[in-house]
Amino acid sequence: MGKRDARRNEILDIAKQMMVDTGVEQTTMLRIAQEAGASKETLYNWFGTKTGLIEALCLREAEIINDQLASALGDDSRKIESVLENLAMGLMNTLLGEWSLAVNRAAMQSPEIATTVLQSGRFTVGPMVADYLERQAAVGRIRIESGDAAFRMLFGLIMQDSQIRALLWNRAEDPEIYSGRARIAVQSFLKLVAV
């Protein structure tokens, strides 16, 4: 990673923390520049607008998560229960995390941010998980009609109404319960798709 990339990531880290702490609406390019010891011109040159900066953050965070997910879903030698429980934990930790909640609130006000959130999140993760589930069905571990429909069912069992409650009430559930919920969601899913 070059000096410019390192500096860009440092600014993105500062912006992310400010958005989590004070909300996306209250975080301005000027405040980010001041906190980062950078000029506003640098931020505008690198990101274009505040929306551009948020989009860059979404893409960076999604790339990290999606790389980890692709690696986990690419290993067909692991037991399906283990893979899906890890997926469930990852989804809950990500979607109920402070950054995700902050950016999803911003997405409700901005079609551009909403598009980036969907493209880098749901529209990337869904097909990866659907592909994994279809591979599991092809070798007879589960029975599904389509990978996408199976992903939607699994996602619903995992997330339930947690994200919308966290968004509207401004608080997520205690992460201590995620492990038990992941296990129950996966067991329920596997019963529904049993061969």
Secondary structure, 3 states (H helix, E strand, C coil): CCHHHHHHHHHHHHHHHHHHHHCCCCCCHHHHHHHHCCCHHHHHHHHCCHHHHHHHHHHHHHHHHHHHHHHHHCCCCCCHHHHHHHHHHHHHHHHCCHHHHHHHHHHCCCHHHHHHHHHHCHHHHHHHHHHHHHHHHHCCCCCCCCHHHHHHHHHHHHHCCHHHHHHHHCCCCCHHHHHHHHHHHHHHHHHHCCC
